[in-house]
Every structure is written in structure tokens, then in C-alpha cells.
Amino acid sequence: MFGTRALLASLSTPFKRSQLGLFHGKMRQSGNNVPFSKHKTKRTWLPNVQQKRLRSDVLGENMKLKLTTRALKTIKKYGGLDNYLLNTQTDLLGQEGMRLRILVREQMNLKGL
């Protein structure tokens, strides 16, 4: 019944650059530029990536991360980097986010939190 959903899942390959930071599921999008003459030309839109230093209270250090403005807004909503890493779905974090989540969990277990 949901054949298109399975097809979409198989076609959507991960955006390679998004695995190196916190992109919160944002990916490269493609479409057309359509001017007044209606002559369409292909183009892509990239996520708005910023490089920020964020503080991890559990790890006790500042980390320099590449993240999208969507991820930054969500981090503020959750009340900090540690809460964001622990409470966000795994498919939105990517490889770097999962690596940081494991570090935070290990440190919390050592501190007994």
C-alpha cells in the first residue's frame, strides 16, 4: 500500500557532509530555477551550515561543531547540547551526533548521573 514510501527510503542516500556534523536531518535539495521566460535550469540548495562552539556540561568542554541553523534552534529548545544529543531521534543525529551521544552517555555513567 505504501510502495512510494519504500521507494523513497531506498532512493534517499545520506548527504555525506551531514555525517560530519549536526545537521538535524537537513539534506541537499534539488529543483529548478524558473525565470520569466520559463526556461527551467537544474540547481541544488544546500543546508545553512554554521561552525559554532558549543559547551557540553557533562563532558566539561567546548566543542567546535558544524551544525545547521535548524539543529542550533533545536539545541536551544532542548536546553543545551547534552539534552539535544540524548533526546533526539537517532536518524536525525548522523554519525557525528551518535559519536557525541555515546561520549555523553559514557561520561554520565562514570559520574553516576
C-alpha positions as CSV (number, residue, x, y, z in Angstrom):
1,M,0.0,0.0,0.0
2,F,2.9,2.4,0.8
3,G,5.1,1.5,-2.2
4,T,6.2,5.1,-2.7
5,R,7.4,5.3,0.9
6,A,9.6,2.3,0.4
7,L,10.9,3.6,-2.9
8,L,11.7,7.0,-1.4
9,A,13.6,5.3,1.5
10,S,15.7,3.3,-0.9
11,L,16.5,6.3,-3.1
12,S,17.4,8.8,-0.4
13,T,21.1,8.3,0.2
14,P,22.6,10.1,3.2
15,F,24.1,13.5,2.4
16,K,27.8,12.7,3.0
17,R,28.7,16.1,4.5
18,S,25.8,15.8,7.0
19,Q,27.6,12.8,8.6
20,L,30.4,15.2,9.8
21,G,28.3,17.5,11.9
22,L,24.9,18.0,13.5
23,F,22.5,18.6,10.5
24,H,19.2,17.5,12.2
25,G,18.1,15.6,9.1
26,K,18.7,18.5,6.7
27,M,19.9,17.4,3.3
28,R,20.7,18.8,-0.1
29,Q,17.6,19.6,-2.2
30,S,17.3,19.9,-5.9
31,G,14.9,21.6,-8.2
32,N,14.6,24.2,-11.0
33,N,15.3,27.9,-11.4
34,V,12.3,29.2,-13.3
35,P,12.8,32.8,-14.7
36,F,10.2,34.9,-16.6
37,S,11.0,33.0,-19.8
38,K,10.0,29.7,-18.2
39,H,13.3,28.1,-19.3
40,K,14.0,25.7,-16.3
41,T,17.5,25.0,-15.2
42,K,18.5,22.5,-12.6
43,R,20.0,23.6,-9.4
44,T,20.6,22.5,-5.8
45,W,20.0,24.1,-2.4
46,L,22.5,23.3,0.4
47,P,21.6,23.4,4.1
48,N,22.6,26.6,6.0
49,V,25.7,25.2,7.8
50,Q,27.4,27.2,10.6
51,Q,30.5,26.4,12.6
52,K,29.9,27.0,16.3
53,R,31.5,26.3,19.6
54,L,29.0,24.7,22.0
55,R,29.5,23.7,25.6
56,S,28.9,20.2,26.9
57,D,28.2,20.3,30.6
58,V,28.6,16.6,31.1
59,L,31.9,16.4,29.2
60,G,33.1,19.7,30.7
61,E,34.5,21.1,27.4
62,N,33.7,23.4,24.5
63,M,33.3,21.6,21.2
64,K,33.7,23.1,17.7
65,L,30.9,21.7,15.6
66,K,29.5,22.1,12.1
67,L,25.7,22.4,12.5
68,T,22.7,23.7,10.6
69,T,20.6,26.6,11.9
70,R,17.7,24.0,12.4
71,A,20.0,22.0,14.7
72,L,21.0,25.1,16.6
73,K,17.4,26.1,17.1
74,T,16.6,22.6,18.4
75,I,19.6,22.6,20.7
76,K,18.3,25.9,22.3
77,K,14.8,24.3,22.5
78,Y,16.1,21.3,24.4
79,G,18.2,23.5,26.7
80,G,21.7,22.6,25.7
81,L,23.9,20.3,23.7
82,D,23.7,17.3,26.1
83,N,19.9,17.3,26.2
84,Y,19.8,17.5,22.5
85,L,22.1,14.6,22.0
86,L,20.3,12.4,24.5
87,N,16.7,13.2,23.4
88,T,16.9,13.4,19.6
89,Q,16.0,10.5,17.3
90,T,19.0,8.6,16.1
91,D,18.1,9.1,12.4
92,L,18.4,12.9,12.8
93,L,21.8,12.9,14.5
94,G,24.0,11.3,11.9
95,Q,27.4,9.7,12.6
96,E,28.9,12.6,14.4
97,G,25.9,13.1,16.6
98,M,25.8,9.4,17.5
99,R,29.6,9.5,18.4
100,L,28.9,12.5,20.7
101,R,25.9,10.8,22.2
102,I,28.0,7.8,23.1
103,L,30.6,10.0,24.7
104,V,28.0,11.8,26.8
105,R,26.4,8.6,28.0
106,E,29.7,7.0,28.9
107,Q,30.6,10.1,30.9
108,M,27.2,10.2,32.6
109,N,27.7,6.5,33.6
110,L,31.1,7.3,35.1
111,K,29.8,10.3,37.1
112,G,26.7,8.3,38.2
113,L,24.1,10.7,36.7
